[in-house]
């Protein structure tokens, strides 16, 4: 393309399905990367919940989209609507990236590797670490399984007594019994058991919030009720990136914890998706500089 701002008859469309969606930085990140890489793609966001998802996937297939990202609450609901899953997506039981290969819709999950790359960029090595993981949705599932594969020693999953409780139990079973050549123990507990949650945080190296608590409309909430539960040696991470400093991270900073928001995960999972769609590496350093990441 000689005119980097041009959309023409050959432009390939990439999408994002989620709700809520207005906060997402993915359109800015990917469109910036497409222009920098001189690629004739455009990335657009679509407000889509579970009820509309099947019709949207049918429409995307008919329109021959090159691919799209999948975010909350659609990461698990999309599974039966696809033709094939990558091995990582099969393990995780969730998808955050779809690619259209000549009419075949293939689901991938890049959340786990994106999360761990975000930790690495902040000087955190997961090997041998004990983790308290809040949540059991698509992102939490990918994070937990990838942490186990990459060498975490213990993962204590805390999930509310809701529709994801069975997924939490399945995640622990996969970690404990199905993934070969790892030495990681996973347990499942209910978020409502505050005494057990407090004890788990006390004995962990890393606390990770992998739920939507902390983003709108829950921006003033935290699943950890009090800063006294935290200590300076604890690393506290959050998948939420808007706001950049959630209530949980504010509490953690107040007691001297190292804190990591969801921007790194957003960037690196996006970089992996970019390469799946285009075959090219995302110009990550340029994107970080332009977006102040």
C-alpha positions in Angstrom: 0.0 0.0 0.0 1.3 3.4 -0.9 -1.4 5.3 0.9 -1.4 3.8 4.5 -4.7 5.4 5.4 -6.6 3.7 2.5 -9.3 1.1 2.7 -9.9 -0.5 -0.7 -11.5 -3.5 -2.3 -8.6 -5.8 -1.2 -8.6 -4.7 2.5 -8.9 -7.7 4.8 -11.1 -7.3 7.9 -10.2 -8.4 11.4 -12.8 -8.1 14.2 -13.2 -8.2 17.9 -16.3 -9.6 19.6 -17.0 -8.7 23.3 -19.3 -6.9 25.6 -18.6 -4.4 27.0 -16.2 -3.3 24.3 -15.8 0.5 24.3 -12.8 0.4 26.5 -10.7 -1.9 24.3 -7.3 -0.8 23.1 -7.1 -3.6 20.6 -8.4 -1.7 17.6 -5.9 1.1 18.1 -3.0 -1.4 18.7 -3.7 -3.6 15.6 -4.5 -0.8 13.2 -1.3 1.0 14.2 0.6 -2.2 13.7 -1.0 -2.8 10.3 -0.1 0.7 9.1 3.5 0.4 10.4 3.9 -3.0 8.7 2.3 -1.7 5.4 -0.4 -4.4 5.5 -3.8 -3.9 3.9 -5.9 -4.9 7.0 -8.3 -3.1 9.2 -9.4 -4.1 12.7 -12.9 -3.2 14.0 -14.8 -3.9 17.3 -18.3 -5.4 17.5 -20.4 -5.4 20.6 -21.5 -9.0 20.8 -22.8 -11.1 23.7 -23.6 -14.8 24.0 -27.1 -14.4 22.6 -25.8 -12.9 19.3 -22.6 -14.9 19.0 -23.8 -17.8 16.8 -25.4 -15.4 14.2 -22.3 -13.2 14.3 -19.9 -16.2 13.6 -22.2 -17.3 10.7 -22.0 -13.7 9.3 -18.3 -13.4 9.8 -17.8 -16.7 7.9 -20.1 -15.6 5.1 -18.3 -12.3 4.8 -14.9 -14.1 4.7 -13.3 -12.2 7.6 -9.6 -13.1 7.9 -10.1 -13.6 11.6 -11.1 -12.0 14.9 -10.4 -11.7 18.6 -12.9 -13.1 21.1 -13.2 -11.5 24.6 -15.5 -11.7 27.5 -18.1 -13.3 27.7 -17.6 -15.3 24.5 -14.4 -17.2 25.0 -15.9 -20.5 25.9 -19.3 -20.1 24.2 -17.6 -19.9 20.8 -16.1 -23.3 20.9 -18.9 -25.3 19.2 -19.2 -22.7 16.5 -15.7 -23.3 15.2 -14.3 -26.0 12.9 -11.1 -26.7 14.7 -9.1 -25.8 17.8 -5.4 -25.5 18.3 -3.9 -27.9 20.9 -3.6 -25.0 23.4 -7.2 -24.0 22.9 -8.3 -27.6 23.4 -6.5 -27.8 26.7 -7.8 -24.4 27.8 -11.4 -25.0 26.6 -11.4 -21.4 25.5 -10.6 -19.3 22.4 -9.5 -15.7 22.1 -8.3 -15.7 18.5 -10.0 -17.1 15.4 -8.4 -17.4 12.0 -10.2 -18.2 8.7 -8.1 -20.6 6.7 -10.0 -20.9 3.3 -13.3 -21.2 5.0 -12.2 -23.2 8.0 -12.5 -21.4 11.3 -9.7 -22.3 13.6 -9.7 -21.2 17.3 -6.5 -20.3 19.2 -5.8 -19.1 22.7 -2.9 -16.6 23.2 -3.9 -15.3 26.6 -1.7 -17.6 28.6 1.5 -16.9 26.7 0.6 -13.2 26.6 0.2 -13.1 30.4 3.5 -14.9 31.0 5.4 -12.7 28.6 3.9 -9.7 30.4 5.3 -11.1 33.7 8.7 -11.7 32.1 8.9 -8.2 30.8 8.4 -7.1 34.5 11.2 -9.4 35.7 9.0 -12.2 37.1 9.9 -15.8 36.5 7.0 -18.2 37.1 9.1 -21.3 37.7 8.7 -22.7 41.2 6.1 -20.1 42.2 2.9 -20.6 44.2 0.0 -18.7 42.6 -3.5 -17.7 43.9 -5.6 -17.4 40.7 -8.9 -15.6 40.9 -11.4 -16.8 38.3 -12.1 -19.7 35.9 -13.3 -18.0 32.7 -11.4 -18.1 29.4 -8.5 -15.9 30.4 -8.1 -17.5 33.8 -8.2 -21.0 32.3 -5.5 -20.1 29.7 -3.3 -18.4 32.4 -3.6 -21.3 34.9 -2.7 -24.0 32.4 0.1 -22.0 30.8 1.6 -21.3 34.3 1.5 -25.0 35.1 3.2 -25.9 31.8 5.9 -23.2 32.4 6.8 -24.4 35.8 4.6 -23.0 38.5 4.7 -25.3 41.6 1.2 -24.7 43.0 -2.0 -23.0 41.6 -4.9 -22.4 43.9 -7.9 -21.5 41.8 -10.6 -19.5 43.5 -13.9 -19.0 41.7 -17.3 -17.8 42.7 -20.1 -20.4 43.1 -21.3 -19.7 39.6 -21.5 -21.3 36.1 -17.6 -21.4 35.9 -17.2 -23.6 38.9 -17.2 -26.8 36.8 -14.6 -25.2 34.5 -12.5 -24.5 37.6 -12.6 -28.2 38.6 -11.8 -29.2 35.0 -8.8 -26.9 34.9 -7.4 -28.4 38.1 -8.0 -31.9 36.7 -6.1 -31.1 33.5 -3.2 -29.7 35.5 -3.1 -32.5 38.0 -3.8 -35.4 35.6 -3.6 -34.6 31.9 -0.6 -32.5 31.2 2.5 -34.6 31.0 6.0 -33.8 32.3 5.0 -31.0 34.7 5.3 -30.8 38.5 2.4 -28.6 39.5 -0.4 -29.1 41.9 -3.8 -27.4 41.4 -6.6 -27.0 43.9 -10.1 -25.5 43.5 -11.8 -23.4 46.1 -14.8 -21.0 46.3 -14.2 -17.3 46.4 -16.9 -17.1 49.1 -14.5 -18.9 51.5 -12.7 -15.8 52.6 -10.6 -17.4 55.3 -9.2 -20.0 52.9 -8.6 -17.2 50.3 -6.8 -15.1 52.9 -4.6 -18.1 53.8 -3.8 -18.9 50.2 -2.7 -15.3 49.5 -0.6 -15.4 52.6 1.3 -18.5 51.3 1.5 -17.5 47.6 4.3 -15.7 45.6 1.8 -14.3 43.1 -1.8 -13.2 43.3 -3.6 -12.9 39.9 -7.0 -11.4 39.3 -8.2 -13.0 36.0 -11.8 -11.8 36.4 -13.5 -8.6 35.1 -13.7 -7.2 38.7 -11.9 -3.9 38.6 -13.1 -2.8 35.1 -16.3 -1.0 34.4 -18.9 -1.3 35.8 -17.0 -2.9 38.7 -14.1 -0.4 38.8 -14.5 0.4 42.5 -14.5 -3.3 43.5 -11.8 -5.8 44.5 -12.1 -9.5 45.2 -9.6 -9.0 48.0 -11.5 -7.1 50.6 -8.6 -5.5 52.6 -5.1 -4.4 52.0 -4.0 -6.1 55.2 -4.3 -9.4 53.3 -1.3 -8.4 51.2 2.4 -8.1 52.0 5.4 -6.4 50.3 6.9 -9.7 49.0 3.7 -10.6 47.1 3.5 -10.0 43.3 0.0 -8.8 42.4 -1.1 -8.9 38.8 -4.4 -8.1 37.1 -5.7 -8.9 33.6 -7.7 -5.7 33.6 -5.9 -2.8 31.9 -8.5 -0.1 31.9 -8.3 1.4 34.4 -4.5 0.9 34.4 -4.6 0.8 38.2 -7.5 -1.2 39.5 -8.6 -1.1 43.1 -6.7 -4.3 43.8 -3.5 -2.8 42.4 -4.0 0.4 44.4 -4.3 -1.7 47.6 -1.2 -3.7 46.6 0.8 -0.6 45.9 -0.2 0.8 49.3 1.6 -2.1 51.1 4.6 -2.1 48.8 3.8 -5.0 46.5 5.2 -5.2 42.9 2.1 -4.7 40.7 1.5 -5.6 37.1 -1.6 -4.6 35.2 -3.1 -6.2 32.1 -1.4 -4.0 29.5 1.5 -6.5 29.0 -0.9 -9.4 28.5 -3.0 -7.3 26.1 0.0 -6.4 24.1 1.7 -9.9 23.9 -1.5 -11.9 23.3 -2.3 -9.4 20.6 1.2 -9.8 19.0 0.6 -13.6 18.8 -2.8 -13.1 17.2 -1.3 -10.6 14.7 1.2 -13.2 13.6 -1.5 -15.9 13.3 -3.6 -13.6 10.9 -0.8 -12.0 8.9 2.2 -14.3 9.0 4.3 -11.3 10.2 5.6 -10.3 13.6 3.9 -7.3 15.1 6.2 -4.2 15.5 5.9 -4.5 19.2 8.4 -1.8 20.2 6.8 0.7 17.9 3.3 -0.1 19.4 4.6 0.2 22.9 6.2 3.6 22.2 3.1 5.0 20.4 0.6 3.7 23.0 2.8 4.5 26.0 2.7 0.9 27.2 
